[in-house]
Amino acid sequence: MYRAQTFDFKKNVQAALADRRLRRNLRAAMDILIDNRHKAFPDAAALERLRSRGHAIKQHALNRLPRLLEELEGRCRENGMQVHWAETAAEANDTVLSIVRAHAARFLVKGKSMVSEEIHLNAFLARHGIEAVETDLGEFIIQLCRETPSHIIVPAIHKNRQEVARILHQQIPDAPYTEDVEELTAIARHTLRRRFAEARVGISGVNMAVAETGTLVLVENEGNGRMCTSVPEVHIALMGIEKVIARLDDVPPLLRLLTGSATGQIITTYVNMITAPRRKGEKDGPREVHLILLDNRRSHILADPELRQILMCIRCGTCLNHCPVYTRIGGHAYGHVYPGPMGQVFTPLIEGVQETGELADASSLCGACEAVCPVKIPLPALLRRIRRERAQPHSAQGGGRLKNMAEAAVWKGWALANVFPVLNQAAVKAGAKTGRLPTVAGPLKQWTNVRTAPRFADRTLHAMLNATGDGDE
């Protein structure tokens, strides 16, 4: 099956579109996810009220982000956690490495964490001789075949049951070939159980962090997250700074929106609320809890009144499920950690508009992503903003690569042709003469490779009306 190796977006897209098995797998999975979401929110009016509340909670948190982060740090320290600040991905990786080395750990177990993917933690640790064992079933499967997640909620969404069966059979010693889902799950659990028992360090992500109480909220369905955060002696929680919210009362509405949008559940199987390491007299839980707060250009995004809205994202993945582009090419074609509509905005903002801004072109701007976003992020408007950033020289986000004299001349000519009737008539006549050519040349040639070339009429509407006597004299 197709898997992107480098960031050549156009080549990645062509390869993904040519992979019929990938497209079948994606279509089957998306139909299920979309249907589950519809069932989770049967009352459209109630859903709109809930989305408005979710938007207000996240907007309020962004407006007070610096103060809330300081409050969160203070509460977490009071509760006995250790808090670390990381301005860059490199600083976050170094912090994890120092904690792991301080406990002489040779490997660690990981719950699902998109931030760890963002900073490429597994590869970093491997270069320093430390193995990071993914314990989420989907992450475990793709780690066995050395892939990256294709979806931010369902990492192995691009694989069907037969492919998973072959992977486990080939990669796990003595594992029988079976396509039974329960048996496949049992094989993975049996393999991971020993790693849980032996690990000194566990790593997780954070879905929400409550500044009021210093509570880390983690949601999951498999129990592996709870194992990673409670069995090892040390728990490291990785969190983007935008995940902080003000009050504990803000958790239920966001939790309802997150689980309903992500998997179509009223609530996930496990909701973990971590407030402190193991206290005196308690029989389980980690002896140390480390919270790493990652910036990685998020504070730079926060400074932009429009683009900061992407920081409201709760990582539910529903914009991916409803995007007509993502559902046909999958996550690997994007070549980066965050795919789909939210990734097309967020990735250029953290990795550079010039380097990855072309991702924003992979959108029909149909508005489906905005219509289903649980916190009402105006994703189409943000995608258009990224496109403008690429075209404008000296833009706030470092774009400007697309700006050139030829493009400026074309648009100037278009404007003049629509201002002066004589020029408009001349352009229409020229189009009538060239409209019979079999292909369009120049910059439009690539556009017509996958579309029927437009053909101009031989005569204008005015000319046809005048010929019949119905036109203005």
Residue pairs with C-beta under 8 A, 6 or more apart in sequence:
1 19
1 21
1 22
1 158
1 159
1 163
2 15
2 16
2 18
2 19
2 22
2 330
2 332
2 333
3 147
3 332
4 12
4 15
4 16
4 332
4 333
4 334
4 335
6 335
7 335
7 336
7 356
8 335
9 333
9 334
9 335
9 358
9 359
9 362
12 329
12 332
12 333
12 334
12 335
13 329
13 333
13 362
15 333
16 22
16 23
16 328
16 329
16 330
16 332
16 333
17 23
17 328
17 329
21 160
22 158
22 330
23 328
24 160
25 157
25 158
25 159
25 160
26 157
26 158
26 327
26 328
26 330
27 327
28 160
29 154
29 157
30 321
30 327
33 154
33 263
33 264
33 318
33 321
34 321
34 322
35 264
36 263
36 264
36 265
37 260
37 261
37 264
37 318
37 321
37 372
38 264
39 264
40 259
40 260
40 261
40 264
40 265
40 266
41 47
41 50
41 260
50 253
50 256
50 257
50 374
51 257
51 373
51 374
51 375
51 376
52 376
53 253
54 253
54 254
54 257
54 314
54 374
54 375
54 376
55 312
55 375
55 376
57 245
57 246
57 250
57 253
57 254
57 375
58 245
58 254
58 312
58 314
58 375
59 312
60 246
61 68
61 242
61 244
61 245
61 246
61 250
62 242
62 302
62 308
62 311
62 312
64 246
65 241
65 242
65 244
65 302
68 211
68 244
68 245
68 246
69 211
69 241
69 244
69 293
71 211
71 212
72 209
72 210
72 211
72 214
72 244
73 83
73 293
74 214
75 211
75 212
75 213
75 214
76 83
76 214
76 291
77 83
77 214
78 214
79 214
79 275
79 276
80 276
80 277
80 279
80 289
81 214
81 276
81 277
81 289
81 290
81 291
82 288
82 289
82 290
82 291
83 290
83 291
83 293
84 95
84 290
84 291
84 292
84 293
85 292
85 293
85 295
86 92
86 95
86 292
86 293
86 294
86 295
86 296
87 295
87 296
88 295
88 296
89 118
89 119
89 120
89 294
89 296
90 119
92 115
92 119
92 121
92 238
92 292
92 294
92 296
93 119
93 120
93 121
93 124
93 125
95 290
95 292
96 121
96 125
96 203
96 236
96 238
96 292
97 124
97 125
97 128
97 130
99 201
99 234
99 236
99 290
100 108
100 125
100 130
100 201
103 200
103 201
103 233
103 234
104 200
105 130
105 199
105 200
105 201
105 234
106 129
106 130
106 131
107 130
107 131
107 132
107 133
107 195
107 198
107 199
108 125
108 130
108 131
108 132
108 133
108 199
108 200
108 201
108 202
108 203
108 232
109 133
109 135
109 192
109 195
109 196
109 199
109 201
109 202
109 203
109 227
109 228
109 231
109 232
110 116
110 122
110 132
110 133
110 134
110 135
110 136
110 139
110 202
110 203
110 204
110 228
111 135
111 136
111 202
111 203
111 204
111 205
111 218
111 220
111 224
111 225
111 228
111 229
112 134
112 136
112 138
112 139
112 155
112 204
112 205
112 220
112 225
113 203
113 204
113 205
113 238
114 149
114 152
114 205
114 315
114 337
114 338
115 205
115 238
115 239
115 240
115 294
116 122
116 132
116 203
116 205
116 238
117 148
117 149
117 337
118 240
118 294
118 296
118 337
118 338
118 350
119 238
119 294
119 296
121 132
121 203
121 238
122 132
122 134
122 143
125 131
125 132
126 132
132 203
133 143
133 192
133 195
133 199
134 140
134 142
134 143
135 192
135 195
135 196
135 224
135 225
135 227
135 228
136 155
136 220
136 222
136 224
136 225
137 156
137 185
137 188
137 222
137 224
138 149
138 154
138 155
138 156
138 157
139 149
139 155
139 156
140 188
140 192
141 155
141 156
141 159
141 164
141 167
141 168
141 188
142 148
142 149
142 150
142 155
142 156
142 159
144 167
144 168
144 171
144 172
145 167
145 171
147 332
148 332
148 337
149 155
149 156
149 331
149 337
150 156
150 157
150 158
150 330
150 331
150 332
150 339
151 157
151 158
151 317
151 320
151 331
151 339
152 315
152 317
152 320
152 331
152 338
152 339
152 340
152 343
153 262
153 263
153 315
153 316
153 317
154 317
156 164
157 330
157 331
158 330
158 331
158 332
159 167
161 179
161 181
161 184
162 179
164 184
165 177
165 178
165 179
165 184
166 177
168 175
168 184
168 187
168 188
169 175
169 176
169 177
169 178
172 187
172 191
175 187
175 191
176 183
176 187
178 184
178 187
192 224
196 227
196 228
196 231
196 232
197 231
199 228
199 231
199 232
200 232
200 233
200 234
201 232
201 233
201 234
201 235
201 236
202 227
202 228
202 229
202 230
202 231
202 232
202 234
202 235
202 236
202 286
203 228
203 235
203 236
203 237
203 238
204 218
204 225
204 228
204 229
204 235
204 236
204 237
204 238
205 218
205 237
205 238
205 239
206 216
206 217
206 218
206 237
206 238
206 239
206 243
206 291
207 217
207 218
207 219
207 243
207 258
207 314
207 315
208 216
208 217
208 243
208 244
208 245
208 250
208 251
208 254
208 255
209 215
209 216
209 217
209 239
209 243
209 244
209 245
209 291
210 217
210 244
210 245
210 246
210 247
210 248
210 250
210 251
211 244
211 245
211 246
211 247
212 246
212 247
212 248
213 248
213 275
214 275
215 248
215 273
215 274
215 275
216 237
216 239
216 272
216 273
216 274
216 275
216 291
217 251
217 255
217 271
217 272
217 273
217 274
218 225
218 229
218 270
218 271
218 272
218 273
218 274
219 255
219 258
219 259
219 268
219 270
219 271
219 272
220 226
220 268
220 269
220 270
220 272
221 263
221 265
221 268
221 269
221 270
222 269
222 270
223 269
223 270
225 270
225 272
226 270
226 272
228 235
229 235
229 237
229 272
229 274
229 286
230 284
230 285
230 286
231 284
232 286
233 286
233 287
233 288
234 286
234 287
234 288
234 289
234 290
235 274
235 277
235 286
235 288
235 289
235 290
236 290
236 292
237 274
237 289
237 290
237 291
237 292
238 292
238 294
239 291
239 292
239 293
239 294
240 294
240 296
240 298
241 293
241 294
241 295
241 298
241 299
242 298
242 302
242 311
242 312
242 313
245 251
245 254
254 314
255 267
255 271
256 266
256 267
257 314
257 316
257 374
257 375
258 314
258 315
258 316
258 374
259 265
259 266
259 267
259 268
260 266
260 374
261 316
261 317
261 318
261 372
261 374
262 316
262 317
262 318
274 289
276 289
277 285
277 286
277 287
277 288
277 289
278 284
278 285
278 286
278 287
296 350
297 349
297 350
298 311
298 350
300 349
301 307
301 308
301 310
301 311
301 349
301 350
302 308
302 311
304 396
304 397
306 381
306 382
306 385
307 345
307 349
307 382
307 385
307 397
309 377
309 378
309 382
310 342
310 345
310 346
310 349
310 377
310 382
312 375
312 377
313 342
313 346
313 375
313 377
314 374
314 375
315 342
316 374
317 340
318 372
318 373
318 374
319 340
319 341
319 342
319 368
319 369
319 372
319 373
319 379
320 326
320 327
320 331
320 339
320 340
320 341
320 342
321 327
321 372
322 368
322 369
322 371
322 372
323 340
323 341
323 363
323 368
323 369
324 364
324 366
324 368
325 340
325 362
325 363
325 364
326 339
326 340
326 341
329 362
330 339
331 339
331 340
332 339
333 339
334 340
334 343
334 344
334 347
334 359
334 362
336 343
336 347
336 351
336 356
336 359
337 343
337 347
338 346
338 347
340 369
341 363
341 369
341 379
341 383
342 369
342 377
342 379
343 359
344 359
344 360
344 362
344 363
344 383
344 386
345 360
345 379
345 382
345 383
345 386
347 356
347 359
348 355
348 356
348 357
348 359
348 360
348 386
348 389
348 397
349 386
349 397
352 398
353 386
353 389
353 390
353 395
353 397
353 398
353 399
354 390
354 398
354 399
354 400
354 401
357 386
357 387
357 389
357 390
357 399
357 401
358 390
359 386
360 383
360 386
360 387
360 390
361 387
363 380
363 383
365 380
365 383
365 384
366 380
367 380
369 379
369 380
370 376
370 377
370 378
370 379
370 380
373 379
386 397
388 395
388 399
389 395
389 396
389 397
389 398
389 399
390 399
390 400
390 401
390 402
391 399
391 400
391 402
391 403
391 407
392 399
392 400
392 403
393 400
393 403
394 400
406 443
416 423
417 423
417 424
417 427
418 424
425 460
428 456
428 460
429 460
431 456
432 456
432 457
432 458
432 459
432 460
434 456
435 454
435 455
435 456
435 457
435 458
436 455
437 453
438 453
439 445
439 448
439 453
440 447
440 448
440 453
440 454
444 453
459 467
462 471
462 472
464 471
465 471
465 472
466 472
